[in-house]
Amino acid sequence: MARYRAVCDWTLAEPGEEFLKGRYARGHTIIFGSGVRVPGTASAQVVGNKWAAPNSVDPEELLVASLSQCHMLTFLHKAREAGFVVTRYRDDAEGLMEKIDEDGRMAVTKVTLRPEITYEGPRPTPEQRDQLHHAAHDQCFIANSVKTEVVVEEVG
């Protein structure tokens, strides 16, 4: 068993902000257990540009990045076990947020991973590549933790 920590730290920025009317800055700091600090915000698509902090990461982006990163790291491990040497893995991942019911609840319902992978030496056949991605998805801790559909569309 392992435990992971993240501290989200937010403070009302300006005395003139109208918290009860939803008129307040959403910028905050995320401090991970490793000590890394990341500026966080609500998505500008959700609260508008006025209340979202520039140059900050929103929760939806973090979810997409977590799925992409976990798949990549698991894929690299599976490729190594299969005897393939990966020299570069670049994923242009995209998440889709949409309404999930008539009450207007929203969710990131689908994340599409689009990895471009470079190999040294032999490349996997299309069937081997699909098996590697399937194994990576099956063993990805984050994919196993969410209801979001995860699709892999390898480029190249």
DSSP file (Angstrom, degrees, kcal/mol; ACC not computed):
  #  RESIDUE AA STRUCTURE BP1 BP2  ACC     N-H-->O    O-->H-N    N-H-->O    O-->H-N    TCO  KAPPA ALPHA  PHI   PSI    X-CA   Y-CA   Z-CA
    1    1 A M              0   0    0      0, 0.0     2,-0.3     0, 0.0     0, 0.0   0.000 360.0 360.0 360.0 144.4    0.0    0.0    0.0
    2    2 A A        -     0   0    0      2,-0.0     2,-0.4     0, 0.0     0, 0.0  -0.953 360.0-148.2-133.2 154.2    1.1    3.5   -0.7
    3    3 A R        -     0   0    0     -2,-0.3     2,-0.4     2,-0.0     0, 0.0  -0.954   8.8-162.3-123.3 145.4   -0.2    6.9    0.2
    4    4 A Y        -     0   0    0     -2,-0.4     2,-0.4     2,-0.0    -2,-0.0  -0.967   6.8-156.4-128.6 142.8    0.0   10.1   -1.8
    5    5 A R        +     0   0    0     -2,-0.4    28,-2.0     2,-0.0     2,-0.3  -0.912  16.0 170.5-124.6 147.1   -0.5   13.7   -0.6
    6    6 A A  E     -A   32   0A   0     -2,-0.4     2,-0.5    26,-0.2    26,-0.2  -0.947  16.6-154.4-149.0 133.4   -1.4   17.0   -2.1
    7    7 A V  E     -A   31   0A   0     24,-2.8    24,-2.9    -2,-0.3     2,-0.5  -0.941   4.6-159.2-108.9 126.7   -2.3   20.2   -0.3
    8    8 A C  E     -A   30   0A   0     -2,-0.5     2,-0.5    22,-0.2    22,-0.2  -0.938  12.0-170.7-104.4 123.0   -4.5   22.7   -2.0
    9    9 A D  E     +A   29   0A   0     20,-2.9    20,-2.2    -2,-0.5     2,-0.3  -0.949  11.6 165.0-123.7 112.5   -4.1   26.2   -0.5
   10   10 A W        -     0   0    0     -2,-0.5     2,-0.3    18,-0.2    18,-0.1  -0.958  10.0-177.6-127.5 144.1   -6.5   29.0   -1.5
   11   11 A T        -     0   0    0     16,-0.4     2,-0.3    -2,-0.3    14,-0.1  -0.995  42.2 -97.9-137.7 142.2   -7.1   32.4    0.1
   12   12 A L        -     0   0    0     -2,-0.3    14,-0.1     1,-0.2    12,-0.0  -0.453  39.6-156.4 -58.1 120.4   -9.6   35.2   -0.8
   13   13 A A        +     0   0    0     -2,-0.3    -1,-0.2    12,-0.2    11,-0.0   0.914  65.9  28.3 -75.5 -46.0   -7.3   37.5   -2.8
   14   14 A E    >   -     0   0    0      1,-0.1     3,-1.7    11,-0.0    -1,-0.2  -0.949  65.4-137.3-124.5 136.1   -9.0   40.9   -2.7
   15   15 A P  T 3  S+     0   0    0      0, 0.0    -1,-0.1     0, 0.0    -2,-0.0   0.807 105.0  59.6 -58.5 -28.4  -11.2   42.3    0.0
   16   16 A G  T 3  S+     0   0    0      2,-0.1     2,-0.0    -3,-0.0    -3,-0.0   0.573  78.4 112.3 -79.0  -8.7  -13.5   43.7   -2.7
   17   17 A E    <   -     0   0    0     -3,-1.7     2,-1.0     1,-0.1     7,-0.2  -0.363  67.8-133.8 -66.1 145.5  -14.3   40.3   -4.2
   18   18 A E  B > > +D   23   0B   0      5,-1.5     5,-2.4     1,-0.2     3,-1.0  -0.742  27.1 177.0-105.4  86.1  -17.8   39.1   -3.7
   19   19 A F  G > 5S+     0   0    0     -2,-1.0     3,-2.0     1,-0.3    -1,-0.2   0.904  77.5  53.6 -56.2 -48.1  -17.5   35.5   -2.6
   20   20 A L  G 3 5S+     0   0    0      1,-0.3    -1,-0.3     2,-0.1    -2,-0.1   0.710 109.9  49.0 -65.9 -19.2  -21.2   34.9   -2.1
   21   21 A K  G < 5S-     0   0    0     -3,-1.0    -1,-0.3     2,-0.1    -2,-0.2   0.360 118.9-109.8 -97.3   3.3  -21.9   36.0   -5.6
   22   22 A G  T < 5S+     0   0    0     -3,-2.0     2,-1.1    -4,-0.3    -3,-0.2   0.628  78.1 132.3  79.8  13.6  -19.2   33.8   -7.1
   23   23 A R  B   < +D   18   0B   0     -5,-2.4    -5,-1.5     2,-0.0     2,-0.3  -0.677  35.9 107.7-102.0  79.9  -17.0   36.8   -7.9
   24   24 A Y  S    S-     0   0    0     -2,-1.1     2,-0.1    -7,-0.2   -12,-0.1  -0.992  73.4 -94.9-152.4 150.7  -13.6   35.7   -6.6
   25   25 A A        -     0   0    0     -2,-0.3   -12,-0.2     1,-0.1    27,-0.2  -0.420  23.2-157.4 -68.9 138.6  -10.3   34.6   -8.0
   26   26 A R        +     0   0    0     25,-3.2    26,-0.1    -2,-0.1    -1,-0.1   0.380  49.0 126.4 -98.8   2.3   -9.8   30.8   -8.2
   27   27 A G        +     0   0    0     24,-0.3   -16,-0.4    14,-0.2     2,-0.3  -0.339  29.8 150.0 -63.6 141.3   -6.0   30.8   -8.2
   28   28 A H  E     - B   0  40A   0     12,-2.4    12,-2.9   -18,-0.1     2,-0.4  -0.905  41.8-103.4-156.4 179.8   -4.4   28.7   -5.6
   29   29 A T  E     -AB   9  39A   0    -20,-2.2   -20,-2.9    -2,-0.3     2,-0.5  -0.956  18.5-156.1-119.2 137.1   -1.3   26.6   -4.9
   30   30 A I  E     -AB   8  38A   0      8,-2.9     8,-2.7    -2,-0.4     2,-0.6  -0.961  10.0-166.9-109.6 125.2   -1.1   22.8   -5.0
   31   31 A I  E     -AB   7  37A   0    -24,-2.9   -24,-2.8    -2,-0.5     6,-0.2  -0.951  10.0-152.3-116.6 114.8    1.8   21.4   -2.9
   32   32 A F  E >   -A    6   0A   0      4,-2.8     3,-2.5    -2,-0.6   -26,-0.2  -0.402  30.1-105.8 -84.5 161.9    2.6   17.7   -3.6
   33   33 A G  T 3  S+     0   0    0    -28,-2.0   -27,-0.1     1,-0.3    -1,-0.1   0.746 120.5  61.7 -56.9 -25.5    4.1   15.3   -1.1
   34   34 A S  T 3  S-     0   0    0    -29,-0.2    -1,-0.3     2,-0.1     3,-0.1   0.592 120.7-108.6 -76.7 -10.5    7.4   15.6   -3.0
   35   35 A G  S <  S+     0   0    0     -3,-2.5     2,-0.2     1,-0.3    -2,-0.1   0.289  72.3 141.8  98.7  -9.4    7.5   19.3   -2.2
   36   36 A V        -     0   0    0     -5,-0.1    -4,-2.8     1,-0.0     2,-0.4  -0.467  38.7-151.6 -68.4 135.5    6.7   20.4   -5.8
   37   37 A R  E     -B   31   0A   0     -6,-0.2    -6,-0.2    -2,-0.2    -1,-0.0  -0.927  14.0-176.4-111.3 133.3    4.5   23.5   -5.9
   38   38 A V  E     -B   30   0A   0     -8,-2.7    -8,-2.9    -2,-0.4     2,-0.4  -0.992  28.6-119.9-129.8 133.7    2.2   24.1   -8.9
   39   39 A P  E     -B   29   0A   0      0, 0.0    18,-2.7     0, 0.0     2,-0.3  -0.602  38.1-166.6 -72.6 130.2   -0.1   27.0   -9.4
   40   40 A G  E     +Bc  28  57A   0    -12,-2.9   -12,-2.4    -2,-0.4     2,-0.3  -0.750  14.4 164.5-116.2 163.3   -3.7   25.8   -9.7
   41   41 A T        -     0   0    0     16,-1.7     2,-0.2    -2,-0.3   -14,-0.2  -0.965  41.3 -92.6-159.9 168.4   -6.9   27.4  -10.9
   42   42 A A        -     0   0    0     -2,-0.3    11,-0.2     9,-0.2     2,-0.1  -0.630  62.2 -86.9 -80.6 154.5  -10.5   26.6  -11.9
   43   43 A S    >>  -     0   0    0     -2,-0.2     4,-2.5     1,-0.2     3,-1.5  -0.414  25.5-137.5 -64.9 134.0  -10.8   26.1  -15.6
   44   44 A A  H 3> S+     0   0    0      1,-0.3     4,-1.8     2,-0.2    -1,-0.2   0.796 106.5  62.9 -60.7 -27.2  -11.5   29.3  -17.5
   45   45 A Q  H 34 S+     0   0    0      2,-0.2    -1,-0.3     1,-0.2     4,-0.1   0.725 111.5  37.2 -69.2 -20.2  -14.1   27.3  -19.5
   46   46 A V  H <4 S+     0   0    0     -3,-1.5    -2,-0.2     2,-0.1    -1,-0.2   0.860 134.8  17.4 -96.8 -46.1  -16.0   26.9  -16.2
   47   47 A V  H  < S-     0   0    0     -4,-2.5     4,-0.4     1,-0.2    -3,-0.2   0.469 106.9-112.1-109.6  -3.4  -15.5   30.2  -14.4
   48   48 A G    >X  -     0   0    0     -4,-1.8     4,-1.4    -5,-0.4     3,-0.7   0.033  34.8 -77.1  87.5 159.1  -14.4   32.5  -17.2
   49   49 A N  T 34 S+     0   0    0      1,-0.2    -1,-0.1     2,-0.2    -4,-0.1   0.803 122.9  64.6 -64.3 -31.0  -11.1   34.3  -17.7
   50   50 A K  T 34 S+     0   0    0      1,-0.2    -1,-0.2    -3,-0.1    -2,-0.1   0.860 113.0  31.7 -63.0 -35.2  -11.7   36.9  -15.1
   51   51 A W  T <4 S+     0   0    0     -3,-0.7   -25,-3.2    -4,-0.4   -24,-0.3   0.616 101.5  87.8-102.0 -14.6  -11.7   34.4  -12.2
   52   52 A A  S  < S-     0   0    0     -4,-1.4    -9,-0.1   -27,-0.2   -11,-0.1  -0.648  80.2-120.4 -84.5 142.2   -9.3   31.8  -13.5
   53   53 A A    >   -     0   0    0     -2,-0.3     3,-0.7   -11,-0.2    -9,-0.1  -0.671  26.7-122.0 -83.4 131.8   -5.6   32.3  -12.8
   54   54 A P  T 3  S+     0   0    0      0, 0.0     3,-0.1     0, 0.0    -1,-0.1  -0.337  91.6  20.0 -68.4 155.3   -3.3   32.7  -15.8
   55   55 A N  T 3  S+     0   0    0      1,-0.2     2,-0.3    -2,-0.0    -2,-0.0   0.846 101.6 118.1  55.8  38.7   -0.4   30.3  -16.2
   56   56 A S    <   -     0   0    0     -3,-0.7     2,-0.4   -14,-0.1   -16,-0.3  -0.882  63.9-116.3-131.7 162.8   -2.0   27.8  -13.8
   57   57 A V  B     -c   40   0A   0    -18,-2.7   -16,-1.7    -2,-0.3    -4,-0.1  -0.841  23.4-148.3-105.3 134.2   -3.3   24.2  -14.1
   58   58 A D     >  -     0   0    0     -2,-0.4     4,-2.2   -18,-0.2     3,-0.3  -0.597  28.6-107.3 -97.8 164.4   -6.9   23.3  -13.7
   59   59 A P  H  > S+     0   0    0      0, 0.0     4,-2.1     0, 0.0     5,-0.1   0.837 118.2  54.7 -59.5 -35.0   -8.2   20.0  -12.2
   60   60 A E  H  > S+     0   0    0      2,-0.2     4,-2.2     1,-0.2     5,-0.2   0.906 109.0  47.7 -67.1 -40.3   -9.4   18.7  -15.6
   61   61 A E  H  > S+     0   0    0     -3,-0.3     4,-3.0     1,-0.2    -1,-0.2   0.895 110.2  53.1 -64.7 -39.6   -6.0   19.3  -17.1
   62   62 A L  H  X S+     0   0    0     -4,-2.2     4,-2.5     2,-0.2    -2,-0.2   0.885 108.3  50.6 -62.8 -38.0   -4.4   17.4  -14.2
   63   63 A L  H  X S+     0   0    0     -4,-2.1     4,-2.3     2,-0.2    -2,-0.2   0.943 112.5  45.6 -64.2 -47.5   -6.8   14.5  -14.8
   64   64 A V  H  X S+     0   0    0     -4,-2.2     4,-2.5     1,-0.2    -2,-0.2   0.931 114.8  48.3 -60.8 -45.9   -5.8   14.3  -18.5
   65   65 A A  H  X S+     0   0    0     -4,-3.0     4,-3.2     1,-0.2     5,-0.2   0.891 109.8  52.7 -62.7 -39.7   -2.1   14.7  -17.6
   66   66 A S  H  X S+     0   0    0     -4,-2.5     4,-2.4     2,-0.2     5,-0.2   0.919 111.6  45.2 -63.3 -43.8   -2.4   11.9  -14.9
   67   67 A L  H  X S+     0   0    0     -4,-2.3     4,-2.2     2,-0.2    -2,-0.2   0.919 116.4  46.5 -65.1 -42.7   -4.0    9.5  -17.3
   68   68 A S  H  X S+     0   0    0     -4,-2.5     4,-2.6    -5,-0.2    -2,-0.2   0.938 114.9  45.9 -64.0 -47.9   -1.4   10.3  -20.0
   69   69 A Q  H  X S+     0   0    0     -4,-3.2     4,-2.6     2,-0.2     5,-0.2   0.908 113.5  48.4 -64.0 -43.6    1.6   10.1  -17.6
   70   70 A C  H  X S+     0   0    0     -4,-2.4     4,-2.2    -5,-0.2     5,-0.2   0.917 112.8  48.0 -65.1 -42.9    0.5    6.9  -16.0
   71   71 A H  H  X S+     0   0    0     -4,-2.2     4,-3.0    -5,-0.2    -2,-0.2   0.933 112.7  49.8 -62.3 -44.6   -0.2    5.2  -19.4
   72   72 A M  H  X S+     0   0    0     -4,-2.6     4,-2.9     1,-0.2     5,-0.2   0.946 111.8  46.2 -59.0 -50.3    3.2    6.4  -20.7
   73   73 A L  H  X S+     0   0    0     -4,-2.6     4,-1.6     1,-0.2    -1,-0.2   0.884 115.9  45.8 -63.9 -37.9    5.2    5.1  -17.7
   74   74 A T  H  X S+     0   0    0     -4,-2.2     4,-2.5    -5,-0.2    -1,-0.2   0.892 112.1  51.7 -71.5 -38.9    3.4    1.8  -17.8
   75   75 A F  H  X S+     0   0    0     -4,-3.0     4,-3.2    -5,-0.2     5,-0.2   0.925 107.7  52.4 -61.5 -44.9    3.8    1.5  -21.6
   76   76 A L  H  X S+     0   0    0     -4,-2.9     4,-2.2     1,-0.2    -1,-0.2   0.907 111.1  47.8 -58.0 -41.9    7.6    2.2  -21.2
   77   77 A H  H  X S+     0   0    0     -4,-1.6     4,-2.4    -5,-0.2    -1,-0.2   0.930 113.7  46.3 -64.2 -46.3    7.8   -0.6  -18.7
   78   78 A K  H  X S+     0   0    0     -4,-2.5     4,-1.7     2,-0.2    -2,-0.2   0.890 112.0  51.0 -65.7 -39.8    5.8   -3.0  -20.8
   79   79 A A  H  <>S+     0   0    0     -4,-3.2     5,-2.7     2,-0.2     4,-0.4   0.917 110.4  49.7 -63.8 -42.8    7.9   -2.2  -24.0
   80   80 A R  H ><5S+     0   0    0     -4,-2.2     3,-1.4    -5,-0.2    -2,-0.2   0.926 109.6  50.9 -60.6 -45.7   11.1   -2.8  -22.0
   81   81 A E  H 3<5S+     0   0    0     -4,-2.4    -1,-0.2     1,-0.3    -2,-0.2   0.842 109.2  51.8 -60.8 -32.5    9.8   -6.1  -20.8
   82   82 A A  T 3<5S-     0   0    0     -4,-1.7    -1,-0.3    -5,-0.2    -2,-0.2   0.490 122.3-106.8 -84.2  -3.3    9.0   -7.0  -24.4
   83   83 A G  T < 5S+     0   0    0     -3,-1.4     2,-0.4    -4,-0.4    -3,-0.2   0.628  74.3 134.7  91.1  14.5   12.5   -6.1  -25.6
   84   84 A F      < -     0   0    0     -5,-2.7     2,-0.7    -6,-0.2    -1,-0.3  -0.812  48.4-140.8 -99.4 138.5   11.7   -2.9  -27.4
   85   85 A V  E     -E  120   0C   0     35,-0.7    35,-2.5    -2,-0.4     2,-0.5  -0.867  15.2-161.9-100.3 111.0   13.9    0.2  -26.8
   86   86 A V  E     +E  119   0C   0     -2,-0.7    33,-0.3    33,-0.2     3,-0.1  -0.803  14.8 176.0 -92.0 128.1   11.8    3.4  -26.7
   87   87 A T  E     +     0   0C   0     31,-2.8     2,-0.3    -2,-0.5    32,-0.2   0.613  69.6  13.8-105.6 -17.8   13.9    6.6  -27.2
   88   88 A R  E     -E  118   0C   0     30,-1.5    30,-2.7     2,-0.0     2,-0.4  -0.963  53.3-176.9-157.6 142.1   11.0    9.0  -27.2
   89   89 A Y  E     +E  117   0C   0     -2,-0.3     2,-0.4    28,-0.2    28,-0.2  -0.947  11.2 174.1-139.6 114.8    7.3    9.0  -26.2
   90   90 A R  E     -E  116   0C   0     26,-2.4    26,-3.2    -2,-0.4     2,-0.5  -0.989   9.5-166.1-126.7 125.1    5.3   12.2  -26.7
   91   91 A D  E     -E  115   0C   0     -2,-0.4     2,-0.9    24,-0.3    63,-0.0  -0.947  15.3-164.6-117.7 126.4    1.5   12.2  -26.0
   92   92 A D        -     0   0    0     22,-1.2     2,-0.1    -2,-0.5    20,-0.0  -0.715  30.8-175.0-102.2  77.0   -0.9   14.9  -27.2
   93   93 A A        -     0   0    0     -2,-0.9     2,-0.4    20,-0.1    20,-0.2  -0.389  10.2-166.9 -80.8 152.0   -3.7   13.9  -24.9
   94   94 A E  E     -G  112   0D   0     18,-2.2    18,-3.1    -2,-0.1     2,-0.3  -0.996   6.0-155.4-142.7 133.2   -7.1   15.4  -24.9
   95   95 A G  E     -G  111   0D   0     -2,-0.4     2,-0.5    16,-0.2    16,-0.2  -0.841   7.5-148.1-108.1 146.8  -10.0   15.2  -22.4
   96   96 A L  E     -G  110   0D   0     14,-2.9    13,-1.9    -2,-0.3    14,-1.2  -0.962  10.3-167.4-115.4 119.7  -13.7   15.8  -23.2
   97   97 A M  E     +G  108   0D   0     -2,-0.5     2,-0.3    11,-0.3    11,-0.2  -0.914  22.0 151.5-106.9 133.1  -15.9   17.3  -20.6
   98   98 A E  E     -G  107   0D   0      9,-2.3     9,-1.8    -2,-0.5     2,-0.1  -0.957  50.0 -77.2-151.8 167.3  -19.7   17.1  -21.1
   99   99 A K  E     -G  106   0D   0     -2,-0.3     7,-0.3     7,-0.2     6,-0.1  -0.456  34.3-170.5 -67.9 140.4  -23.0   17.0  -19.4
  100  100 A I        +     0   0    0      5,-3.1     2,-0.3     1,-0.1     6,-0.1   0.489  62.9  14.8-113.7  -6.3  -23.8   13.5  -18.0
  101  101 A D  S >  S-     0   0    0      4,-0.7     3,-1.7     1,-0.0    -1,-0.1  -0.964  82.7 -93.7-157.1 175.0  -27.4   13.9  -17.0
  102  102 A E  T 3  S+     0   0    0     -2,-0.3    -3,-0.0     1,-0.3    -1,-0.0   0.630 116.4  67.0 -70.8 -13.3  -30.5   16.1  -17.2
  103  103 A D  T 3  S-     0   0    0      2,-0.0    -1,-0.3     1,-0.0    -4,-0.0   0.516 115.9-112.0 -82.0  -5.0  -29.5   17.9  -14.0
  104  104 A G    <   +     0   0    0     -3,-1.7    -2,-0.1     1,-0.2     2,-0.0   0.583  57.4 162.9  86.9  10.6  -26.5   19.4  -15.9
  105  105 A R        -     0   0    0     -6,-0.1    -5,-3.1     1,-0.1    -4,-0.7  -0.381  26.0-145.8 -62.3 143.2  -23.8   17.5  -13.9
  106  106 A M  E     +G   99   0D   0     -7,-0.3     2,-0.3    -6,-0.1    -7,-0.2  -0.804  22.6 168.0-114.0 152.5  -20.5   17.6  -15.8
  107  107 A A  E     -G   98   0D   0     -9,-1.8    -9,-2.3    -2,-0.3     2,-1.1  -0.983  45.6-108.3-156.0 151.9  -17.7   15.0  -16.1
  108  108 A V  E     +G   97   0D   0     -2,-0.3   -11,-0.3   -11,-0.2     3,-0.1  -0.777  45.5 175.3 -78.4 105.2  -14.6   14.4  -18.1
  109  109 A T  E     +     0   0D   0    -13,-1.9    40,-2.4    -2,-1.1     2,-0.3   0.703  55.7  23.4 -92.0 -21.9  -16.2   11.4  -19.9
  110  110 A K  E     -Gh  96 149D   0    -14,-1.2   -14,-2.9    38,-0.2     2,-0.4  -0.995  53.3-168.8-149.6 137.3  -13.4   10.6  -22.4
  111  111 A V  E     -Gh  95 150D   0     38,-2.9    40,-2.6    -2,-0.3     2,-0.6  -0.995  12.7-158.3-125.5 125.3   -9.6   11.0  -22.6
  112  112 A T  E     -Gh  94 151D   0    -18,-3.1   -18,-2.2    -2,-0.4     2,-0.4  -0.910   4.1-156.9-106.1 122.9   -7.9   10.3  -25.9
  113  113 A L  E     - h   0 152D   0     38,-3.6    40,-3.3    -2,-0.6   -20,-0.1  -0.836   9.1-175.1 -96.8 133.4   -4.2    9.6  -25.7
  114  114 A R        -     0   0    0     -2,-0.4   -22,-1.2    38,-0.2    40,-0.2  -0.587  13.3-176.9-127.6  69.2   -2.3   10.2  -29.0
  115  115 A P  E     -E   91   0C   0      0, 0.0    40,-2.8     0, 0.0     2,-0.5  -0.419  17.8-157.6 -73.9 141.9    1.3    9.0  -28.3
  116  116 A E  E     -Ef  90 155C   0    -26,-3.2   -26,-2.4    38,-0.2     2,-0.5  -0.987  20.8-167.6-111.0 119.9    4.0    9.3  -30.9
  117  117 A I  E     -E   89   0C   0     38,-0.6     2,-0.4    -2,-0.5   -28,-0.2  -0.931  11.7-162.2-120.1 131.6    6.7    6.7  -30.0
  118  118 A T  E     -E   88   0C   0    -30,-2.7   -31,-2.8    -2,-0.5   -30,-1.5  -0.915  12.4-164.7-111.1 136.6   10.2    6.5  -31.4
  119  119 A Y  E     -E   86   0C   0     -2,-0.4     2,-0.5   -33,-0.3   -33,-0.2  -0.846  18.4-138.4-119.0 153.9   12.2    3.3  -31.1
  120  120 A E  E    S-E   85   0C   0    -35,-2.5   -35,-0.7    -2,-0.3    -2,-0.0  -0.962  80.4 -10.3-105.1 127.4   15.8    2.3  -31.5
  121  121 A G  S    S+     0   0    0     -2,-0.5    -2,-0.1   -37,-0.1   -37,-0.1  -0.565 122.7  16.7  83.4-150.0   16.1   -1.0  -33.3
  122  122 A P        -     0   0    0      0, 0.0   -37,-0.4     0, 0.0    -2,-0.2  -0.260  68.2-145.3 -64.6 142.3   13.1   -3.2  -34.0
  123  123 A R        -     0   0    0     -4,-0.1     2,-0.1   -39,-0.1   -37,-0.0  -0.748  26.5-102.1 -99.2 150.8    9.6   -1.6  -33.7
  124  124 A P        -     0   0    0      0, 0.0    -1,-0.1     0, 0.0    -5,-0.0  -0.414  37.5-111.3 -68.1 149.9    6.7   -3.6  -32.5
  125  125 A T     >  -     0   0    0      1,-0.1     4,-3.0    -2,-0.1     5,-0.2  -0.304  37.7 -99.0 -67.3 165.0    4.2   -4.9  -35.1
  126  126 A P  H  > S+     0   0    0      0, 0.0     4,-2.3     0, 0.0     5,-0.2   0.887 127.7  49.8 -55.1 -37.9    0.8   -3.3  -35.1
  127  127 A E  H  > S+     0   0    0      2,-0.2     4,-2.1     1,-0.2     5,-0.1   0.922 112.1  46.3 -67.5 -43.1   -0.5   -6.3  -33.1
  128  128 A Q  H  > S+     0   0    0      2,-0.2     4,-2.5     1,-0.2    -1,-0.2   0.908 111.8  52.3 -64.6 -41.1    2.3   -6.1  -30.6
  129  129 A R  H  X S+     0   0    0     -4,-3.0     4,-2.5     1,-0.2    -2,-0.2   0.928 109.8  48.4 -59.8 -46.1    1.9   -2.3  -30.3
  130  130 A D  H  X S+     0   0    0     -4,-2.3     4,-2.5    -5,-0.2    -1,-0.2   0.893 111.2  50.6 -62.3 -39.2   -1.9   -2.8  -29.5
  131  131 A Q  H  X S+     0   0    0     -4,-2.1     4,-2.6     2,-0.2    -1,-0.2   0.895 109.7  50.6 -64.8 -40.0   -1.0   -5.5  -27.0
  132  132 A L  H  X S+     0   0    0     -4,-2.5     4,-2.5     2,-0.2    -2,-0.2   0.925 112.6  45.9 -63.5 -44.3    1.5   -3.2  -25.3
  133  133 A H  H  X S+     0   0    0     -4,-2.5     4,-2.7     2,-0.2    -2,-0.2   0.903 112.7  50.7 -65.7 -40.1   -1.1   -0.4  -25.1
  134  134 A H  H  X S+     0   0    0     -4,-2.5     4,-2.7     2,-0.2    -2,-0.2   0.933 112.6  46.1 -62.6 -45.4   -3.8   -2.8  -23.8
  135  135 A A  H  X S+     0   0    0     -4,-2.6     4,-1.7     2,-0.2    -2,-0.2   0.898 112.6  50.7 -63.9 -40.4   -1.4   -4.1  -21.1
  136  136 A A  H  X S+     0   0    0     -4,-2.5     4,-0.9     2,-0.2    -2,-0.2   0.924 113.0  45.5 -63.5 -44.2   -0.4   -0.5  -20.2
  137  137 A H  H >< S+     0   0    0     -4,-2.7     3,-0.6     1,-0.2    -2,-0.2   0.921 111.5  52.7 -64.0 -43.1   -4.0    0.6  -19.9
  138  138 A D  H 3< S+     0   0    0     -4,-2.7    -1,-0.2     1,-0.2    -2,-0.2   0.817 117.9  36.7 -63.1 -32.0   -4.9   -2.5  -17.9
  139  139 A Q  H 3< S+     0   0    0     -4,-1.7     2,-0.4    -5,-0.2    -1,-0.2   0.418  84.4 118.6-103.6   0.2   -2.1   -1.9  -15.4
  140  140 A C    <X  -     0   0    0     -4,-0.9     4,-2.0    -3,-0.6     5,-0.1  -0.558  55.4-150.7 -70.1 120.5   -2.3    1.9  -15.2
  141  141 A F  T  4 S+     0   0    0     -2,-0.4     4,-0.3     1,-0.2    -1,-0.2   0.874  94.5  47.5 -60.6 -39.1   -3.2    2.8  -11.6
  142  142 A I  T >> S+     0   0    0      2,-0.2     3,-1.6     1,-0.2     4,-0.6   0.928 109.7  50.8 -72.8 -44.7   -5.0    6.0  -12.7
  143  143 A A  G >4 S+     0   0    0      1,-0.3     3,-0.8     2,-0.2    -1,-0.2   0.869 109.3  53.4 -59.1 -35.1   -7.0    4.4  -15.4
  144  144 A N  G 3< S+     0   0    0     -4,-2.0    -1,-0.3     1,-0.2    -2,-0.2   0.609 107.1  54.5 -72.6 -10.7   -8.1    1.8  -12.9
  145  145 A S  G <4 S+     0   0    0     -3,-1.6     2,-0.3    -4,-0.3    -1,-0.2   0.514 102.1  60.7-101.5  -7.4   -9.2    4.6  -10.6
  146  146 A V    <<  -     0   0    0     -3,-0.8     0, 0.0    -4,-0.6     0, 0.0  -0.825  64.3-141.4-125.0 159.9  -11.6    6.5  -12.8
  147  147 A K        +     0   0    0     -2,-0.3    -1,-0.1     2,-0.1    -4,-0.1   0.585  67.6 118.0 -88.1 -13.5  -14.8    5.9  -14.7
  148  148 A T  S    S-     0   0    0      1,-0.1     2,-0.3   -38,-0.1   -38,-0.2  -0.257  72.2-116.2 -58.1 134.8  -13.6    8.0  -17.7
  149  149 A E  E     -h  110   0D   0    -40,-2.4   -38,-2.9   -41,-0.0     2,-0.5  -0.577  29.4-157.6 -70.3 132.8  -13.2    6.2  -21.0
  150  150 A V  E     -h  111   0D   0     -2,-0.3     2,-0.4   -40,-0.2   -38,-0.2  -0.973  10.4-174.7-117.8 124.0   -9.6    6.2  -22.1
  151  151 A V  E     -h  112   0D   0    -40,-2.6   -38,-3.6    -2,-0.5     2,-0.5  -0.939  12.3-150.7-118.9 138.4   -8.8    5.7  -25.8
  152  152 A V  E     +h  113   0D   0     -2,-0.4     2,-0.4   -40,-0.2   -38,-0.2  -0.948  16.4 174.1-111.6 124.4   -5.4    5.2  -27.3
  153  153 A E        -     0   0    0    -40,-3.3    -2,-0.0    -2,-0.5     2,-0.0  -0.775  21.7-153.4-125.2  84.2   -4.8    6.4  -30.9
  154  154 A E        -     0   0    0     -2,-0.4     2,-0.4   -40,-0.2   -38,-0.2  -0.337  10.7-135.3 -63.9 136.9   -1.1    6.0  -31.5
  155  155 A V  B      f  116   0C   0    -40,-2.8   -38,-0.6     1,-0.2    -1,-0.1  -0.759 360.0 360.0 -92.7 134.8    0.3    8.4  -34.1
  156  156 A G              0   0    0     -2,-0.4    -1,-0.2   -40,-0.1   -40,-0.1   0.448 360.0 360.0  91.5 360.0    2.6    7.0  -36.8
